[in-house]
Amino acid sequence: MNETYLIGQLAGLAGVRTDTVRYYEKIGLLQRPARTASGYRIYGDSALKQLKFIRRAQSLGFTLDEIQRIINLRGQGEETCRCVIGMAEATLAETEDKIRELEHFRNALKSNLARWGEVAGRGENVGAEYCALIESVGQHDAPDERLH
């Protein structure tokens, strides 16, 4: 089944704004669509699939430049496969680093939340500690989980 969509319909189904669709066309992430005689853009199912892919990749932390590179590498032979494998290995390493960071942050946040609940009524500056905790994420010499 090959549906067609106007830009507003496409954007709504993909969960983006119409400006986003136009921008993705401008930078080449989305192919320029056919137009009606009156100039309206007409998109097909492939555009919807592409937009959903872009959104999903962004939610996983990929930048638009990285998404463009991935899309450009789709189905282009053996040399491309090696490039994709290299990119995937780098992405895996970055993902594992981010997971470690988030686990550390989660553990520190849990620890501090219990203490902050106890000291909040005594006028201690919990907000400053929360900021310090956020700033410590990703630093190699992260402070103790109990910030003072």
C-alpha positions as CSV (number, residue, x, y, z in Angstrom):
1,M,0.0,0.0,0.0
2,N,1.5,3.3,-1.0
3,E,-0.1,6.2,0.8
4,T,0.6,9.8,0.0
5,Y,0.7,12.6,2.5
6,L,0.8,16.4,2.5
7,I,3.6,17.9,4.6
8,G,1.4,18.5,7.6
9,Q,0.1,14.9,7.5
10,L,3.6,13.5,7.1
11,A,4.9,15.7,9.9
12,G,2.1,14.7,12.2
13,L,2.5,11.0,11.6
14,A,6.3,11.2,12.2
15,G,6.0,13.4,15.3
16,V,7.9,16.4,13.9
17,R,7.0,19.9,12.8
18,T,6.6,20.9,9.2
19,D,9.7,23.1,9.5
20,T,11.7,20.0,10.4
21,V,10.6,18.2,7.3
22,R,11.6,21.2,5.2
23,Y,15.0,21.4,6.9
24,Y,15.7,17.7,6.4
25,E,14.9,18.2,2.7
26,K,17.2,21.2,2.6
27,I,20.2,19.3,4.1
28,G,19.5,16.1,2.1
29,L,18.3,13.8,4.9
30,L,15.0,13.5,3.1
31,Q,14.5,13.5,-0.7
32,R,12.7,16.4,-2.2
33,P,9.1,15.3,-2.9
34,A,7.0,15.6,-6.0
35,R,4.7,18.5,-6.0
36,T,1.1,19.0,-7.1
37,A,0.2,21.4,-9.9
38,S,-0.5,24.0,-7.2
39,G,2.9,23.5,-5.5
40,Y,2.0,21.3,-2.5
41,R,4.5,18.7,-1.5
42,I,3.4,15.1,-1.9
43,Y,5.2,12.5,0.2
44,G,5.0,8.7,0.1
45,D,5.5,5.9,2.6
46,S,9.2,5.9,2.1
47,A,9.4,9.5,3.4
48,L,7.4,8.6,6.5
49,K,9.7,5.6,7.1
50,Q,12.8,7.8,6.6
51,L,11.5,10.4,9.1
52,K,10.7,7.7,11.7
53,F,14.2,6.3,11.2
54,I,15.8,9.8,11.7
55,R,13.7,10.4,14.9
56,R,14.7,7.0,16.3
57,A,18.3,7.5,15.5
58,Q,18.2,10.9,17.2
59,S,16.6,9.4,20.3
60,L,19.5,7.0,20.5
61,G,21.9,9.9,20.5
62,F,23.0,10.1,16.9
63,T,23.6,13.6,15.4
64,L,22.1,14.6,12.1
65,D,25.6,14.4,10.5
66,E,26.0,10.8,11.8
67,I,22.5,9.9,10.6
68,Q,23.3,11.3,7.1
69,R,26.5,9.2,7.0
70,I,24.6,6.1,8.0
71,I,21.9,6.7,5.4
72,N,24.5,7.4,2.7
73,L,26.2,4.1,3.5
74,R,23.1,2.0,3.1
75,G,23.6,-0.8,0.6
76,Q,26.8,0.3,-1.1
77,G,29.0,-2.8,-1.1
78,E,31.9,-4.5,0.7
79,E,34.0,-1.3,1.3
80,T,30.9,0.3,2.8
81,C,30.3,-2.7,5.1
82,R,33.8,-2.2,6.6
83,C,33.0,1.5,7.1
84,V,29.7,0.6,8.7
85,I,31.3,-1.9,11.0
86,G,33.9,0.7,12.1
87,M,31.1,3.2,12.8
88,A,29.1,0.6,14.7
89,E,32.1,-0.2,16.9
90,A,32.7,3.4,17.7
91,T,29.0,3.8,18.5
92,L,29.1,0.8,20.8
93,A,32.0,2.2,22.7
94,E,30.3,5.6,23.0
95,T,27.1,3.9,24.1
96,E,28.9,1.8,26.8
97,D,30.6,5.0,28.1
98,K,27.2,6.8,28.3
99,I,25.6,3.8,30.1
100,R,28.4,3.8,32.7
101,E,28.0,7.6,33.1
102,L,24.2,7.3,33.5
103,E,24.6,4.4,36.0
104,H,27.1,6.4,38.1
105,F,24.7,9.4,38.0
106,R,21.7,7.2,38.9
107,N,23.6,5.7,41.9
108,A,24.8,9.1,43.1
109,L,21.4,10.6,42.6
110,K,19.7,7.8,44.7
111,S,22.2,8.2,47.4
112,N,21.9,12.0,47.5
113,L,18.1,12.0,47.3
114,A,17.8,10.1,50.5
115,R,20.1,12.6,52.3
116,W,18.6,15.6,50.7
117,G,15.2,14.7,51.9
118,E,16.6,14.7,55.5
119,V,18.5,18.0,55.2
120,A,16.1,20.1,53.1
121,G,14.2,21.4,56.1
122,R,17.4,22.6,57.7
123,G,18.3,25.3,55.1
124,E,21.1,23.4,53.4
125,N,21.7,24.4,49.8
126,V,20.6,21.2,48.1
127,G,20.3,23.0,44.7
128,A,24.1,23.7,44.7
129,E,24.8,20.0,45.4
130,Y,22.5,18.9,42.6
131,C,24.3,21.2,40.2
132,A,27.7,19.8,41.4
133,L,26.4,16.3,40.9
134,I,25.3,17.1,37.3
135,E,28.7,18.8,36.6
136,S,30.5,15.7,37.9
137,V,28.9,13.4,35.3
138,G,31.6,12.2,32.8
139,Q,34.5,13.6,34.7
140,H,37.2,11.0,35.3
141,D,37.8,12.2,38.8
142,A,34.1,12.3,39.8
143,P,33.5,13.4,43.4
144,D,32.3,11.1,46.1
145,E,28.6,10.1,45.7
146,R,27.8,12.1,48.8
147,L,28.5,15.7,47.9
148,H,29.0,18.3,50.6
